[in-house]
Amino acid sequence: MNWFSAIVVFVISWWMILLALLPIGVRGQHEDYTPTDGTDPGAPQVTGLKKKAIWTTCGAIAVTLIAYVVANSGLIQPPEVNW
């Protein structure tokens, strides 16, 4: 795996993990507090984006390292295609 492929794997896995983590632990305004005037009652009170970004980066690094090891170890070989 070259450096460009590693960056592509990292970016794609980062976004996939972030989108999976976004709804975890989010509480709406109507669940904890009285909604702020002019906002939707379902709007999140506290999102925790910094913590989620850190966990997402750690997960994306792990996925990229696993993809790197698999690609360079020869465990999975692409099929021979006669063009």
DSSP file (Angstrom, degrees, kcal/mol; ACC not computed):
  #  RESIDUE AA STRUCTURE BP1 BP2  ACC     N-H-->O    O-->H-N    N-H-->O    O-->H-N    TCO  KAPPA ALPHA  PHI   PSI    X-CA   Y-CA   Z-CA
    1    1 A M              0   0    0      0, 0.0     2,-0.1     0, 0.0    71,-0.0   0.000 360.0 360.0 360.0 127.2    0.0    0.0    0.0
    2    2 A N     >  -     0   0    0      1,-0.1     4,-1.9     4,-0.0     5,-0.2  -0.329 360.0 -96.8 -87.4 176.5    1.5    3.3   -1.0
    3    3 A W  H  > S+     0   0    0      1,-0.2     4,-1.9     2,-0.2     5,-0.1   0.834 121.3  54.1 -65.8 -34.1    1.0    6.6    1.0
    4    4 A F  H  > S+     0   0    0      2,-0.2     4,-2.2     1,-0.2    -1,-0.2   0.916 108.7  48.6 -67.6 -42.4   -1.9    7.8   -1.2
    5    5 A S  H  > S+     0   0    0      1,-0.2     4,-2.5     2,-0.2    -2,-0.2   0.883 109.9  52.9 -63.5 -38.1   -3.9    4.7   -0.6
    6    6 A A  H  X S+     0   0    0     -4,-1.9     4,-2.4     2,-0.2    -1,-0.2   0.895 109.1  49.0 -64.4 -39.9   -3.2    4.9    3.1
    7    7 A I  H  X S+     0   0    0     -4,-1.9     4,-2.7     2,-0.2     5,-0.2   0.909 111.2  49.8 -65.6 -41.6   -4.6    8.5    3.1
    8    8 A V  H  X S+     0   0    0     -4,-2.2     4,-2.4     2,-0.2     5,-0.3   0.928 111.9  47.5 -63.3 -45.1   -7.7    7.5    1.2
    9    9 A V  H  X S+     0   0    0     -4,-2.5     4,-2.4     1,-0.2     5,-0.2   0.911 113.2  49.6 -61.8 -42.2   -8.3    4.6    3.6
   10   10 A F  H  X S+     0   0    0     -4,-2.4     4,-2.5    -5,-0.2    -2,-0.2   0.937 112.5  45.6 -62.7 -47.8   -7.8    6.9    6.6
   11   11 A V  H  X S+     0   0    0     -4,-2.7     4,-2.1     2,-0.2     5,-0.2   0.924 115.5  45.9 -65.3 -45.0  -10.2    9.6    5.3
   12   12 A I  H  X S+     0   0    0     -4,-2.4     4,-2.1    -5,-0.2    -1,-0.2   0.930 116.0  45.2 -65.4 -44.2  -12.9    7.2    4.3
   13   13 A S  H  X S+     0   0    0     -4,-2.4     4,-2.5    -5,-0.3     5,-0.2   0.867 109.9  56.5 -68.0 -34.2  -12.7    5.3    7.6
   14   14 A W  H  X S+     0   0    0     -4,-2.5     4,-2.5    -5,-0.2    -2,-0.2   0.942 110.6  43.1 -60.7 -47.6  -12.6    8.5    9.6
   15   15 A W  H  X S+     0   0    0     -4,-2.1     4,-2.4     2,-0.2    -2,-0.2   0.894 113.5  51.2 -67.7 -39.1  -15.8    9.8    8.1
   16   16 A M  H  X S+     0   0    0     -4,-2.1     4,-1.4    -5,-0.2    -1,-0.2   0.924 113.5  44.7 -64.0 -43.1  -17.6    6.4    8.4
   17   17 A I  H  X S+     0   0    0     -4,-2.5     4,-2.0     2,-0.2    -2,-0.2   0.901 112.3  52.3 -68.1 -40.6  -16.6    6.1   12.1
   18   18 A L  H  X S+     0   0    0     -4,-2.5     4,-1.8    -5,-0.2    -2,-0.2   0.931 108.8  49.5 -60.6 -45.4  -17.6    9.7   12.8
   19   19 A L  H  < S+     0   0    0     -4,-2.4    -1,-0.2     1,-0.2    -2,-0.2   0.809 111.7  49.8 -66.0 -28.0  -21.0    9.2   11.3
   20   20 A A  H  < S+     0   0    0     -4,-1.4    -1,-0.2    -5,-0.2    -2,-0.2   0.831 114.7  44.0 -75.8 -31.9  -21.5    6.1   13.4
   21   21 A L  H >< S+     0   0    0     -4,-2.0     3,-1.3     1,-0.2    -2,-0.2   0.689  90.6  85.8 -86.0 -19.3  -20.4    7.9   16.6
   22   22 A L  T 3< S+     0   0    0     -4,-1.8    -1,-0.2     1,-0.3    -2,-0.1   0.871  90.1  45.2 -55.4 -45.0  -22.4   11.1   16.2
   23   23 A P  T >  S+     0   0    0      0, 0.0     3,-1.1     0, 0.0     2,-0.3   0.631  87.2 108.6 -77.7  -8.3  -25.7   10.0   17.7
   24   24 A I  T <  S-     0   0    0     -3,-1.3     3,-0.1     1,-0.2    -3,-0.0  -0.517  92.8  -3.4 -73.4 125.4  -24.1    8.3   20.7
   25   25 A G  T 3  S+     0   0    0     -2,-0.3     2,-0.5     1,-0.2    -1,-0.2   0.535  90.5 140.7  77.2   7.9  -24.7   10.1   23.9
   26   26 A V    <   -     0   0    0     -3,-1.1     2,-0.4    -4,-0.1    -1,-0.2  -0.723  30.9-167.6 -87.3 128.3  -26.5   13.1   22.5
   27   27 A R  E     -A   46   0A   0     19,-0.6    18,-2.7    -2,-0.5    19,-0.6  -0.952  16.3-128.4-116.3 134.8  -29.5   14.3   24.5
   28   28 A G  E >>  -A   44   0A   0     -2,-0.4     3,-1.1    16,-0.2     4,-1.0  -0.291  24.3-110.2 -75.7 164.3  -32.0   16.7   23.2
   29   29 A Q  H 3> S+     0   0    0     14,-1.8     4,-1.6    12,-0.5     3,-0.2   0.841 117.1  58.5 -63.4 -33.9  -33.0   19.9   24.9
   30   30 A H  H 34 S+     0   0    0     11,-2.0    -1,-0.3     1,-0.2    12,-0.1   0.679 101.8  56.4 -72.3 -15.7  -36.5   18.5   25.7
   31   31 A E  H <4 S+     0   0    0     -3,-1.1    -1,-0.2    10,-0.3    -2,-0.2   0.829 125.5  11.2 -84.5 -33.3  -34.9   15.6   27.6
   32   32 A D  H  < S+     0   0    0     -4,-1.0     2,-0.2    -3,-0.2    -2,-0.2   0.773 125.4  15.8-113.5 -40.7  -32.9   17.5   30.2
   33   33 A Y  S  < S-     0   0    0     -4,-1.6    -1,-0.2    -5,-0.3     3,-0.0  -0.720  84.7 -82.3-131.2 174.3  -33.7   21.2   30.1
   34   34 A T        -     0   0    0     -2,-0.2    -4,-0.1     1,-0.1     3,-0.1  -0.691  61.1-101.5 -78.0 136.8  -36.4   23.6   29.0
   35   35 A P        -     0   0    0      0, 0.0     2,-0.2     0, 0.0    -1,-0.1  -0.264  34.4-110.6 -61.5 143.6  -35.7   24.4   25.3
   36   36 A T    >   -     0   0    0      4,-0.2     3,-1.9     1,-0.1    -7,-0.0  -0.516  44.1 -95.7 -70.4 139.4  -34.1   27.7   24.5
   37   37 A D  T 3  S+     0   0    0      1,-0.3    -1,-0.1    -2,-0.2     3,-0.1  -0.323 109.5  21.7 -59.1 134.2  -36.4   30.1   22.8
   38   38 A G  T 3  S+     0   0    0      1,-0.3     2,-0.3    -3,-0.1    -1,-0.3   0.441 104.7  99.1  89.4   0.6  -36.1   30.0   19.1
   39   39 A T  S <  S-     0   0    0     -3,-1.9    -1,-0.3     4,-0.0     0, 0.0  -0.811  80.2 -99.0-117.0 160.8  -34.5   26.5   18.9
   40   40 A D    >   -     0   0    0     -2,-0.3     3,-1.8     1,-0.1   -11,-0.3  -0.548  26.8-130.7 -73.8 138.3  -36.0   23.1   18.1
   41   41 A P  T 3  S+     0   0    0      0, 0.0   -11,-2.0     0, 0.0   -12,-0.5   0.773 108.1  55.9 -61.9 -24.0  -36.7   21.1   21.2
   42   42 A G  T 3  S+     0   0    0    -14,-0.2     3,-0.1   -13,-0.2    -2,-0.0   0.457  79.5 118.2 -86.9  -0.5  -34.9   18.1   19.6
   43   43 A A  S <  S-     0   0    0     -3,-1.8   -14,-1.8     1,-0.1   -13,-0.2  -0.403  76.9 -98.8 -66.0 142.3  -31.7   20.1   19.1
   44   44 A P  E     -A   28   0A   0      0, 0.0   -16,-0.2     0, 0.0     3,-0.2  -0.338  24.5-159.3 -67.3 141.8  -28.8   18.6   21.1
   45   45 A Q  E    S+     0   0A   0    -18,-2.7     2,-0.4     1,-0.3   -17,-0.1   0.919  84.4   8.6 -81.5 -50.3  -27.9   20.2   24.4
   46   46 A V  E     -A   27   0A   0    -19,-0.6   -19,-0.6   -21,-0.1    -1,-0.3  -0.996  62.2-177.5-133.8 126.4  -24.3   18.9   24.5
   47   47 A T        -     0   0    0     -2,-0.4    -1,-0.1    -3,-0.2     5,-0.1   0.808  23.0-146.1 -96.7 -32.3  -22.8   17.1   21.5
   48   48 A G     >  +     0   0    0      3,-0.1     4,-2.0     1,-0.0     5,-0.2   0.881  36.1 159.9  68.6  38.8  -19.3   16.1   22.8
   49   49 A L  H  >  +     0   0    0      1,-0.2     4,-2.5     2,-0.2     5,-0.2   0.832  65.8  56.5 -66.3 -33.6  -17.7   16.6   19.4
   50   50 A K  H  > S+     0   0    0      2,-0.2     4,-2.0     1,-0.2    -1,-0.2   0.942 110.4  44.1 -64.2 -46.3  -14.1   16.9   20.7
   51   51 A K  H  > S+     0   0    0      1,-0.2     4,-2.4     2,-0.2    -1,-0.2   0.898 114.7  49.7 -64.5 -40.4  -14.3   13.5   22.4
   52   52 A K  H  X S+     0   0    0     -4,-2.0     4,-2.4     1,-0.2    -1,-0.2   0.865 108.9  52.5 -67.7 -35.5  -15.9   11.9   19.4
   53   53 A A  H  X S+     0   0    0     -4,-2.5     4,-2.2     2,-0.2    -1,-0.2   0.885 110.0  48.7 -67.0 -37.9  -13.3   13.4   17.0
   54   54 A I  H  X S+     0   0    0     -4,-2.0     4,-2.2     2,-0.2    -2,-0.2   0.942 113.9  45.1 -66.6 -46.8  -10.5   11.9   19.2
   55   55 A W  H  X S+     0   0    0     -4,-2.4     4,-2.4     1,-0.2    -2,-0.2   0.881 112.7  52.7 -63.7 -37.0  -12.1    8.5   19.3
   56   56 A T  H  X S+     0   0    0     -4,-2.4     4,-2.6     2,-0.2    -1,-0.2   0.916 108.9  49.0 -64.3 -43.0  -12.8    8.7   15.5
   57   57 A T  H  X S+     0   0    0     -4,-2.2     4,-2.2     2,-0.2    -2,-0.2   0.910 111.5  49.2 -64.1 -42.4   -9.2    9.5   14.8
   58   58 A C  H  X S+     0   0    0     -4,-2.2     4,-2.0     1,-0.2    -2,-0.2   0.920 113.2  47.2 -62.6 -42.9   -8.0    6.6   17.0
   59   59 A G  H  X S+     0   0    0     -4,-2.4     4,-2.5     1,-0.2    -2,-0.2   0.894 111.2  50.4 -65.2 -40.3  -10.4    4.2   15.2
   60   60 A A  H  X S+     0   0    0     -4,-2.6     4,-2.4     2,-0.2    -1,-0.2   0.869 109.2  51.5 -67.8 -35.7   -9.4    5.5   11.8
   61   61 A I  H  X S+     0   0    0     -4,-2.2     4,-2.4     2,-0.2    -1,-0.2   0.919 110.8  49.0 -64.1 -42.5   -5.7    5.0   12.6
   62   62 A A  H  X S+     0   0    0     -4,-2.0     4,-2.3     2,-0.2    -2,-0.2   0.920 112.1  47.6 -62.9 -44.2   -6.5    1.4   13.7
   63   63 A V  H  X S+     0   0    0     -4,-2.5     4,-2.5     1,-0.2    -1,-0.2   0.907 112.3  50.1 -63.5 -41.4   -8.4    0.6   10.6
   64   64 A T  H  X S+     0   0    0     -4,-2.4     4,-2.3     2,-0.2    -2,-0.2   0.899 110.6  49.2 -65.2 -40.8   -5.7    2.1    8.4
   65   65 A L  H  X S+     0   0    0     -4,-2.4     4,-2.5     2,-0.2    -1,-0.2   0.897 111.2  49.6 -65.6 -40.0   -3.0    0.0   10.2
   66   66 A I  H  X S+     0   0    0     -4,-2.3     4,-2.5     2,-0.2     5,-0.2   0.924 112.0  48.1 -63.4 -43.8   -5.1   -3.1    9.7
   67   67 A A  H  X S+     0   0    0     -4,-2.5     4,-2.5     1,-0.2    -2,-0.2   0.886 111.6  51.0 -63.8 -37.8   -5.6   -2.4    6.0
   68   68 A Y  H  X S+     0   0    0     -4,-2.3     4,-2.2     2,-0.2    -2,-0.2   0.927 111.5  46.6 -64.5 -45.6   -1.8   -1.7    5.7
   69   69 A V  H  X S+     0   0    0     -4,-2.5     4,-1.6     1,-0.2     6,-0.2   0.920 115.0  46.4 -64.0 -43.9   -0.9   -5.0    7.4
   70   70 A V  H  X>S+     0   0    0     -4,-2.5     4,-0.9     1,-0.2     6,-0.7   0.909 113.8  48.5 -65.3 -41.7   -3.4   -7.0    5.3
   71   71 A A  H  <5S+     0   0    0     -4,-2.5    -1,-0.2    -5,-0.2    -2,-0.2   0.870 118.4  38.8 -68.2 -36.0   -2.3   -5.3    2.0
   72   72 A N  H  <5S+     0   0    0     -4,-2.2    -1,-0.2    -5,-0.2    -2,-0.2   0.621 108.1  61.8 -91.8 -13.2    1.4   -5.8    2.6
   73   73 A S  H  <5S-     0   0    0     -4,-1.6    -1,-0.2    -5,-0.2    -2,-0.2   0.732  99.4-126.7 -85.2 -21.3    1.3   -9.3    4.1
   74   74 A G  T  <5 +     0   0    0     -4,-0.9    -3,-0.1     2,-0.2     3,-0.1   0.621  67.4 132.8  85.5  12.8   -0.2  -11.0    1.1
   75   75 A L  S   <S+     0   0    0     -5,-0.7     2,-0.6    -6,-0.2    -4,-0.1   0.904  74.7  38.2 -61.4 -41.8   -3.1  -12.5    3.0
   76   76 A I  S    S-     0   0    0     -6,-0.7    -1,-0.2     2,-0.0    -2,-0.2  -0.953  77.5-170.0-114.6 119.6   -5.5  -11.4    0.4
   77   77 A Q        -     0   0    0     -2,-0.6     3,-0.1    -3,-0.1    -6,-0.0  -0.897  23.7-120.4-109.9 135.4   -4.4  -11.6   -3.2
   78   78 A P        -     0   0    0      0, 0.0     3,-0.0     0, 0.0     2,-0.0  -0.432  39.6-100.8 -68.8 148.7   -6.3  -10.0   -6.0
   79   79 A P        -     0   0    0      0, 0.0     2,-0.5     0, 0.0     0, 0.0  -0.325  35.4-104.5 -68.9 152.3   -7.4  -12.5   -8.7
   80   80 A E        -     0   0    0     -3,-0.1     2,-0.5     2,-0.0    -3,-0.0  -0.673  39.5-167.3 -77.0 123.1   -5.4  -12.8  -11.9
   81   81 A V        -     0   0    0     -2,-0.5     2,-0.8    -3,-0.0    -1,-0.0  -0.960  13.0-148.4-117.4 124.3   -7.4  -11.1  -14.7
   82   82 A N              0   0    0     -2,-0.5    -2,-0.0     1,-0.2     0, 0.0  -0.815 360.0 360.0 -91.6 111.6   -6.4  -11.6  -18.3
   83   83 A W              0   0    0     -2,-0.8    -1,-0.2     0, 0.0    -2,-0.0   0.464 360.0 360.0 -83.3 360.0   -7.3   -8.4  -20.2
